[in-house]
């Protein structure tokens, strides 16, 4: 293991599966009704779900989605809770399967990677450990990060590093990986770190660069941006009029997409206007200004520092993406 990875691996691991960011703010944003039906699209350690259950009455119901088998160990013993082992891109299908044809009152999505994933040396999500280059949220299916690096054409690698990592030297990075893999395929995070050495300079810049590279690969492996697009469209469809959509993002790509969708009702962020020039949108923004963690929360949970919370309410006058009289 190289010196940078050794130094980073000395940092203290989290003692729990995941500490939810903006916990009170997100639950308050749901405006929970005691008899309502809610969905936690990113169950993980179950922190947000337990908070929702605490606010629900005996007739309320909560669905928790997670594609990672590890999350199943956190399922609460509560008859009001239904666990759905699936990616949230299948939100509509599973709600229909469970008979929720009349819609739900609120949906919460905490899009960040859990502390559990970052701290599990075997999953390959973090550059702090030398583990298998996996990065799959669902270990039962899909391509690994090693597969992406070893098989994608050089141009495709450059595109994903530029698009998902927002790296200015994406072409040079892709060229180096394409050259190295011909003699020895990438298998571990150590293999990747060795390949990245020529691009590293200065500790703080190194951490940011490595985070961007790992983020780009993770997003590609899990098809995160397309899954987010599909989920948002379905969330609009399954929410009841007056229902709340609460989303916590952690990087600019997903935050920009969520911001555009909540503002316009479409993932492209294209404004539609009526005859008088008024914006036609299915949502009412609950917080016009994005909500971020307070300094006290960041001090207690440093991984929350990049969290951004956006909340919107589905208008009662909505049909096919347009406001109607």
N, C-alpha and C positions, 0 to 999 in steps of 0.2 A: 504494500500500500504506500502511495506517495506521501510526502510530508504534509501537504495540504489536507488530504483525506484523514491522516492520522490526527491532526490538530482538531479538525472539525468533529471527529468521532469521540473526542474527549468531552464534548458538551453533554450536559445532563439530559437523560432521556425523560420523557413524560411518564408519570406514574399512572396515568389513566389512558383509556382508549382515545378519548378526545374531549377537549374543553370547548363547548360551544361559544362562538363569538357572538357579541351583541345579543345575548340571551334574552334579557328583559325587553329590549327594544323590539326584537323580532316577534316575541310572543304578544306584546302589546299591539304590534302592528296587525296581527291576525284578528284582533277584535273578537276574541273567542266567545261564542254563545254556548251556554251550558249544554244545550241539546243539539248542538251543531255537528256537522260531519267535516272532518279535516284530514289533510294529507301531509305527511312529512316525507318529502321525496328523497331525502338523504339521511336515512335513519342512523347509520354509523354506530356510535356509542349509545345512542338513545337519549341523549341529553335534552334536545328540543322536544322529543316525543314525551318524555316524562313530564316536562313542563306543561305541555298541552293537556295531558291527561289530568294533571293537578287542577286545571281550570275547567275541565269538562264535568258535567253532571252524569248521573247514572244512565241516562239515555243517549249521551253523546257517543261518537265513534271516531276513531283515528286509524288511518291506514299508514303504515310505514314501509317505504320502498328502499331496498338496497340490493345490489347485485353481488356484493361481496359476502361469501359464506362466513367469514369471520364475524360479521355483524350479527349473525343469528344468535351468538352467545349472549347478546345484550337484550334479547326480546323480553319485555316485561310480562309478568303473569297478570294479565288484566283482560277481562272479557270484552272490554270496549276497544281493544287493540287488535288489528289484523296486520300481520306481516306479509309483505309481498316480495318474494325473491325475484327481483327483476330490475333492469335499468329503467329509469324514470321516463325514457322515451316511449314506453308502452303504457303510460298513464291511463289513457282512454280505454284501452283494451281491458285492463284489469279492473277498473272501476265498473265497467259494463259487466264483466264476469261476476263481480260481487253484487250486482243488482243496484248500483247507484246511478240509475238512469235519470234521476231528477237533479243531479248535480251536487256539488259540495260547497261548503261555506268558507273554506279557506285552504290555501296551499302554501307550504313553506319549503324552500329549497336553499340549503346551505352548500354552495358549490365548491367549497374548499376541500383539499385533500386532508383527510383526518391525520391527527398526530400518530395514530396507530400505524397508518401506512408509511409515514416518514420514518418511524422508529423501528419498523420491522426490517431487519437486515436482509431477509430473504426475498423481499418484494422488489428491490431495485429502484425504489422511488427517490432515494436520497443519495447524494454524493458523499455522505459522511461514512458510508460503509462499503466494503467490498462484497457485493452480492451478485446474484444472477441478474442480468439485464432483462427484467420481466416487465414491470410497470403496469400490468393488467389489473384493473379494478375487479374484474371477474376472472378468477384464476381457472375457471372451468372452460373458458372459450376465448377465441380471438388470438391475434398475433402479438408477439412480444416485442419489446424495444430492440432486442438483438436481431430479430427477424427484419425489422424496419431498416436498421443500419446496414445489415448484411445483404439485403436483396433489393432495396429501392434504387432506382437509377439515380445517378449523381444529381441530375437536374431536379428530381423529386425531393431528394434530401435537402437541397439548397432552398427549394420552395417552402418546405415545412419549417426549416430553421428561420427563414425570413418571416414567414406568415405567423407562426405560432410562438416563436421565440423572440421575434422582432430584433434579430441579430443583423448587424450591418455587414459582418464578414461571413454571411451564410454560404456564399459560393466557395470561399477558401476552405471553410470548415467541411463542407460536403466533399470537396476534392480530396482533402486529406483522408477522410474516412474511406472514400472509395478506393484510394490508393492502398491504404493499410489492410483493408479486408481481403485483398487478393492473395496475400501471403498468410494471413491469420485472421479468421473470422472473429468478430467481436462476440464475447460471451458474458463478460462480467462488467460491473461498474468500474473496476480497476482498469480494464482494457480501454474503456471510454476515457477515463481520466488521463491515462498515458497519452492517448491521441490528442487530447485537448491541451497538453502542456505548452506547446508553442504559442497558444493564444492567451495564456495567463500572465497577468502582470499586476502586482499590488493586491494585497489580501482582500480589501473590500470590493475591488473590481472583479477579483477572481470569483468571489461568492455570487455576485450578481450574474456574471457570465455563466457560471455553472448552473445556477438556478434557471436561467433562460434556456439553456440547452436541454436540461432535464424536463422543463415544462413543455417545450416543443415536442419532445419525444412522447411524453405522457399524453398530451392532447391527441396526438396522432394515433397512438396505440389504442386509446379508448374512444376515439371518434367523438371527443367531448363537445366540440362546437356544433356539429350536426345534431347530436343528441339534445343539446340545449335548445336549438331552434325548434326541433320537433316537440319537445316538452312544452315550450312556451305557447306554441299554437294550440296544443291540446289543453293546456291549463285554461286558456281563454274560453275554450269550448265547454269544459266541464264545470267551471265556476258558475254558481248561481248569481243572478243579479244582486249586487250588494256584497258579493263575496270578495275576499281579499287575497291578493297574490303577494307574497313576501319573499324576496330573493336576496341572498347575501353572496357577493362576488369577491374574488381575491386577485384578479389581474385585469388589465385594461381590455383585453379581447372580449371576455365574457361580460364585463361591466358595460362596455359600449353596446353590445348586443341587447342586453336586458334594458338598458336606458332607452334605446330606440324603440324597443317593443312596447314598453309601458307608456311611452309618449305617443306612439302612433297606432299601435295595435298590429304592426307587422314587423318581421325581423329585418326587413330592408331599411326601416326607419323612414319610409316615404310618407309624407303628409298627404292626406286626402282632405279636401275642403268642400263645403257646401256652396251654394250659389252666392252667399254673402261673404265668403272667405273665411268662415269659421272652421276650425280644425275638426274633422270627424274622427273621433277616437273612441274605442270601447271602454277606456279606462279613465278614472279620475285619480290623479296622483295624490296620494295621502301625504307624502313628503316631497315637496318640490326640490328641496336641497338634500343631497345624499347624506345618510347618517353614518358616521364613523365612530370607532371606539374612543372612549375617553382615555386620558393619559393613565388613569388608575387601572383600567382594564388591561391596557397594553403592558403595564408594569407587571401585572399578575399573569398575563397570558401573552407573551411576545408574538406568538403566531397570529394573533388577532390584528396586528398592526396594519395589515393591508386590506382588512375587511371593509366592504361598503354595502350598506343596506338600502334597498329600494322597496317601496310599498305602494301598491295601487289597488283600487277598488273597481270592480266591474260595474259599469253603469247599468241602470235599470232600463234605459232606452237604447238597447243594443240589438242589432240584427245583422248578421253576416259582415261584421267589422265596421258597420256604420251606425251613427246615431240616427234615430228616427223620431218623429214627432209622436 
